[in-house]
Amino acid sequence: MNKESAMINGYRLAFSQHGDRNRPAVVLSHALATSMDIWGYQLPLLTHRFRVLLYDLRGHGASETPGDSCTLQELASDVSALLDHLQIPHAAFVGLSIGGMIGQIFALQFPNKVSSLVLCSTGCQTEEQVKVALDDRISKVRATGLQNQVEPTLSRWFTSRFIQETPGSMAWVSDLILSTSVEGYVSCCRAVQGLNVIDALPAIRAKTLLIPGEQDSGFPERISRTIQQRISGSELIPLRNAAHLGNVEQAHAFNEILIDFLSRTLT
């Protein structure tokens, strides 16, 4: 994927643009410990209809890391500043996992820049036991790097059947995890620990779609239902036979759901 970069909020942020620049814009925000490359299955269909902007979160992929702590508000500000840099006045925002958390903050902080919102496998409030679990992950990663996170991460992200049947895909995703910097991983874990927008969600006015994975143990469908209940008029379509990274595990079904919603709300 041909990546460009720009100075955004004081550090170099990597991004990539695809499709006709005159068409409605769609921003894709990836999951923790991956990069913009995780959206590769979505690009052919999206670029056929839209201007697509992908980017790497701080400390992920080819983006720099300004320290080992950041907030979701700062990550949302990165998106806003990138859009300003590219002179894109507004865009649909599609966020996966931490990307969906960023999307909620982005829609609250910059409502005029959000054409529509798609929240995939994400949450709106980080519970205390999850904060503790993230502290444990942070300690392990600081001690020995990302290697110890590969196997447990894959087991959370995909169903056991998919893991067994797709060793090539597992090798690819494993490499994405290992390519994440320790500082980038830690800083985004800190951001996730600070997530608490449940009471603010009714202020989101963008047309919104939630796509939870039916077999996602970390972010089960009930969490997306909680978000849906608080965003007026929002839609929810569960992704069957998928765990956390449904855009990879059930790419075709995910694409059809996504394209239908974006086509209805952007064109």
C-alpha positions in Angstrom: 0.0 0.0 0.0 1.5 3.4 -1.0 1.7 5.4 2.2 2.2 9.1 2.5 2.9 11.1 5.7 2.3 14.5 7.1 3.1 16.4 10.3 -0.1 16.1 12.4 -0.3 17.5 15.9 3.5 17.6 16.1 4.4 14.2 14.8 4.5 12.3 11.5 1.3 10.5 10.7 1.1 7.9 7.9 -1.9 7.8 5.6 -3.0 6.5 2.2 -5.6 7.8 -0.2 -7.6 5.8 -2.8 -10.4 6.3 -5.3 -11.8 9.4 -7.0 -11.1 12.6 -5.0 -14.4 14.1 -6.2 -16.5 11.4 -4.6 -17.7 11.4 -0.9 -14.9 10.7 1.5 -14.7 7.7 3.9 -12.1 7.4 6.7 -11.1 4.0 8.0 -9.6 3.7 11.5 -8.0 0.4 12.4 -7.9 -1.8 15.6 -5.2 -1.7 18.2 -1.9 -3.5 17.2 -2.7 -3.5 13.5 -2.3 -0.8 10.8 -4.3 0.6 7.9 -3.4 -2.6 6.0 -6.1 -4.5 8.0 -8.6 -2.8 5.7 -7.2 -4.4 2.6 -10.3 -6.6 2.1 -12.5 -3.5 2.0 -10.6 -1.3 -0.4 -11.7 -2.8 -3.8 -15.4 -2.2 -3.1 -15.0 1.1 -1.3 -12.7 2.7 -3.9 -15.2 1.8 -6.6 -17.6 4.3 -5.1 -15.9 6.6 -2.7 -12.7 8.6 -1.9 -11.1 6.4 0.8 -8.6 7.7 3.4 -6.7 5.2 5.6 -4.2 6.1 8.3 -2.0 4.5 10.9 -2.7 5.3 14.6 0.1 6.8 16.6 2.9 4.3 17.0 1.3 1.8 14.6 2.3 1.0 11.0 4.4 3.9 9.7 3.2 6.6 12.1 5.5 8.1 14.8 4.8 7.8 18.5 4.8 11.0 20.6 5.3 9.3 24.0 3.7 6.2 25.6 0.5 7.8 26.7 -2.4 9.5 24.8 -6.1 10.0 25.0 -9.0 9.1 22.7 -9.6 12.9 22.4 -6.1 13.3 21.0 -6.5 10.5 18.6 -9.8 12.0 17.4 -8.0 15.3 17.0 -5.5 13.6 14.8 -8.3 12.6 12.4 -9.7 16.1 12.3 -6.2 17.6 11.7 -5.6 15.1 8.9 -8.8 16.0 7.2 -7.9 19.7 7.4 -4.5 18.9 6.0 -6.1 17.1 3.0 -8.8 19.8 2.7 -11.6 17.2 3.2 -14.4 19.1 4.9 -16.3 16.1 6.1 -16.3 12.3 5.7 -18.0 9.1 6.8 -16.0 7.5 9.7 -15.6 3.8 9.9 -13.9 2.6 13.1 -12.9 -0.9 14.2 -12.3 -1.6 18.0 -10.3 1.3 19.2 -11.1 2.9 15.9 -14.8 2.8 16.9 -14.0 4.5 20.2 -12.1 7.2 18.3 -15.1 7.5 16.0 -17.5 8.2 18.9 -15.2 10.9 20.3 -14.7 12.3 16.8 -18.5 12.5 16.2 -18.9 14.3 19.5 -16.0 16.7 19.2 -16.3 17.5 15.5 -19.9 16.8 14.5 -19.8 19.0 11.3 -17.0 16.8 10.0 -18.9 13.5 10.3 -21.1 12.5 7.3 -22.1 9.2 8.8 -20.6 6.8 11.4 -19.9 3.1 11.4 -18.8 1.5 14.7 -17.4 -2.1 14.4 -16.7 -4.4 17.4 -16.3 -1.6 19.9 -17.4 -0.2 23.2 -18.4 3.1 24.9 -17.1 2.6 28.4 -14.1 0.7 29.8 -15.0 -1.3 32.9 -12.6 -1.6 35.9 -11.7 -5.2 35.3 -10.7 -4.4 31.7 -8.5 -1.5 32.9 -6.7 -4.0 35.1 -6.3 -6.4 32.3 -4.9 -3.7 30.1 -2.4 -2.8 32.9 -1.3 -6.4 32.8 -0.8 -6.3 29.1 1.1 -3.1 29.3 3.5 -4.6 31.9 4.1 -7.6 29.8 4.7 -5.7 26.6 7.1 -3.3 28.3 9.0 -6.3 29.7 9.2 -8.5 26.6 7.7 -6.7 23.6 4.7 -7.6 21.5 5.6 -11.3 20.9 3.8 -12.5 24.1 0.6 -10.8 22.8 0.3 -12.5 19.5 -1.3 -15.8 20.5 -3.8 -14.4 23.0 -4.7 -11.6 20.7 -5.5 -13.9 17.8 -7.6 -16.1 20.1 -9.7 -13.0 21.0 -9.9 -11.6 17.5 -11.0 -14.7 15.6 -13.1 -17.9 16.0 -11.1 -21.1 16.7 -12.3 -22.5 13.4 -11.0 -19.5 11.4 -7.6 -19.7 13.2 -7.3 -23.4 12.3 -8.4 -23.0 8.6 -6.4 -19.9 7.7 -2.8 -20.1 8.7 -1.7 -17.7 6.0 -4.1 -15.0 7.4 -2.9 -15.7 10.9 0.7 -15.2 9.9 -0.3 -11.9 8.2 -2.1 -10.5 11.2 0.6 -11.8 13.5 3.1 -9.7 11.5 0.9 -6.6 11.9 0.8 -7.1 15.7 4.6 -7.5 15.8 5.1 -4.4 13.6 3.4 -2.2 16.3 5.8 -0.2 18.5 5.8 -0.8 22.2 5.2 2.9 22.8 2.3 2.9 20.3 0.7 -0.1 21.9 1.0 1.2 25.4 -0.2 4.7 24.5 -3.3 3.4 22.8 -4.0 1.0 25.7 -3.9 4.0 28.0 -6.4 5.7 25.6 -8.8 2.8 25.8 -8.6 2.8 29.6 -10.0 6.3 29.5 -13.0 5.5 27.4 -16.3 6.7 29.0 -18.8 8.3 26.6 -21.9 6.3 27.5 -23.7 9.4 28.8 -22.6 11.6 25.9 -23.8 9.3 23.1 -27.3 10.9 22.8 -25.6 14.0 21.4 -24.4 12.1 18.3 -26.5 13.2 15.4 -24.7 11.4 12.6 -26.4 8.5 10.9 -24.9 5.6 12.6 -24.5 1.8 12.0 -23.1 -0.7 14.5 -21.5 -4.0 13.3 -20.8 -6.3 16.2 -19.4 -9.8 15.7 -21.8 -12.4 17.0 -18.9 -14.4 18.5 -16.9 -11.4 19.9 -16.2 -12.3 23.5 -14.4 -9.0 24.3 -17.1 -6.7 22.8 -20.3 -8.8 22.7 -23.4 -7.7 20.8 -25.0 -6.4 24.0 -22.4 -3.6 24.2 -23.2 -2.4 20.7 -26.9 -2.6 21.6 -26.2 -0.3 24.5 -24.6 2.2 22.1 -27.5 1.8 19.6 -30.1 2.6 22.3 -28.4 5.9 23.0 -27.8 7.2 19.4 -31.1 8.2 17.9 -32.0 6.3 14.7 -28.9 4.2 14.7 -28.9 0.8 13.0 -27.3 -2.5 14.2 -26.5 -5.5 12.0 -24.7 -8.4 13.7 -22.0 -10.2 11.7 -22.5 -13.9 11.8 -19.7 -16.4 12.3 -17.3 -13.6 13.3 -15.4 -12.7 16.4 -13.6 -9.3 16.8 -12.1 -8.6 13.4 -15.1 -9.3 11.4 -13.8 -7.3 8.4 -11.2 -10.0 8.0 -13.0 -13.2 9.1 -16.2 -12.5 7.2 -14.9 -9.9 4.7 -17.5 -10.4 2.0 -20.5 -10.2 4.4 -18.9 -7.2 6.2 -18.4 -5.4 2.9 -22.0 -5.8 1.8 -23.3 -4.4 5.1 -20.8 -1.5 5.0 -21.3 -0.6 1.3 -25.1 -0.7 1.6 -25.1 1.7 4.6 -22.5 4.1 3.1 -24.4 4.1 -0.3 -27.6 5.1 1.5 -26.1 7.7 3.7 -23.4 9.3 1.4 -24.8 9.2 -2.1 
